[in-house]
Amino acid sequence: GYSSAASDVYKRQHLEAVGRTLAGVAPWLALPDDDTEEGKLRKQMREEVLKGLKNAVDPASPDLLNFTKHAQPIVDAAYLVHAFLRAPKALWEPLDEVTKERYIKSFQSLRDRTGAYNNWLLFTGLTESFLLGKGVQYDQFRIRVSKNKVKEWYVGDGWYSDGPSFSMDNYNAYVMHSCLLYTSDAADE
């Protein structure tokens, strides 16, 4: 079996796997259905993903994901948000109202902790922007801070430092730019 610490890490990895995988495949799942072999596979996978998304926030399901313990879910929930933003008609709109409400509550529950003073700010801004877009209670301050700090961290030529110290890494491509793209300007008004 797992030790207590190892078991704890194990429980946190589920949201990470779901969020990051769906953020990557969301545009593919959003493609229109067709009768090709790939189209049939995509439709089947989308249907299975939707079932999994429902179970992921069902308190009675053994597949319930952890949004409430530790800081790491701040990051991993934002990847799931990213999937919803990239493919709303395929992944968000088909969910039933109870499941949507459970996701909203799960995303709002992330506010009771903070993460690192780096790209993690964008994850909070992205999640709050999603909530703003759904017309539910959101944290305007988290959106503003995330955008303003990242703008301050711009070093030129499309590069951002990852927090106060510059780090030339892949986070610029798949975190900084993509999260900024979906982080709302509406909170600035």
Secondary structure as the mmCIF struct_conf table of DSSP 4:
data_model
#
loop_
_struct_conf.conf_type_id
_struct_conf.id
_struct_conf.beg_label_comp_id
_struct_conf.beg_label_asym_id
_struct_conf.beg_label_seq_id
_struct_conf.end_label_comp_id
_struct_conf.end_label_asym_id
_struct_conf.end_label_seq_id
HELX_RH_AL_P HELX_RH_AL_P1 SER A 4 LEU A 29
TURN_TY1_P TURN_TY1_P1 ALA A 30 ALA A 30
BEND BEND1 LEU A 31 LEU A 31
HELX_LH_PP_P HELX_LH_PP_P1 PRO A 32 ASP A 33
BEND BEND2 ASP A 35 THR A 36
HELX_RH_AL_P HELX_RH_AL_P2 GLU A 37 ALA A 56
TURN_TY1_P TURN_TY1_P2 VAL A 57 VAL A 57
TURN_TY1_P TURN_TY1_P3 PRO A 59 ALA A 60
BEND BEND3 SER A 61 SER A 61
TURN_TY1_P TURN_TY1_P4 PRO A 62 ASP A 63
BEND BEND4 THR A 68 ALA A 71
HELX_RH_AL_P HELX_RH_AL_P3 GLN A 72 ARG A 86
HELX_RH_PI_P HELX_RH_PI_P1 PRO A 88 TRP A 92
TURN_TY1_P TURN_TY1_P5 GLU A 93 PRO A 94
BEND BEND5 LEU A 95 LEU A 95
HELX_RH_AL_P HELX_RH_AL_P4 GLU A 97 GLN A 108
HELX_RH_3T_P HELX_RH_3T_P1 SER A 109 ASP A 112
BEND BEND6 ARG A 113 ARG A 113
BEND BEND7 TYR A 117 ASN A 118
TURN_TY1_P TURN_TY1_P6 ASN A 119 ASN A 119
HELX_RH_AL_P HELX_RH_AL_P5 TRP A 120 GLY A 133
TURN_TY1_P TURN_TY1_P7 LYS A 134 GLY A 135
BEND BEND8 VAL A 136 VAL A 136
HELX_RH_AL_P HELX_RH_AL_P6 GLN A 140 GLU A 152
TURN_TY1_P TURN_TY1_P8 TRP A 153 TRP A 153
STRN STRN1 TYR A 154 GLY A 156
TURN_TY1_P TURN_TY1_P9 ASP A 157 GLY A 158
STRN STRN2 TRP A 159 TYR A 160
BEND BEND9 ASP A 162 SER A 165
BEND BEND10 ASP A 169 ASP A 169
TURN_TY1_P TURN_TY1_P10 ASN A 170 ASN A 170
HELX_RH_AL_P HELX_RH_AL_P7 TYR A 171 TYR A 171
HELX_RH_PI_P HELX_RH_PI_P2 ASN A 172 MET A 176
HELX_RH_AL_P HELX_RH_AL_P8 HIS A 177 TYR A 182
BEND BEND11 THR A 183 THR A 183
BEND BEND12 ASP A 185 ASP A 185
HELX_RH_3T_P HELX_RH_3T_P2 ALA A 186 ASP A 188
#
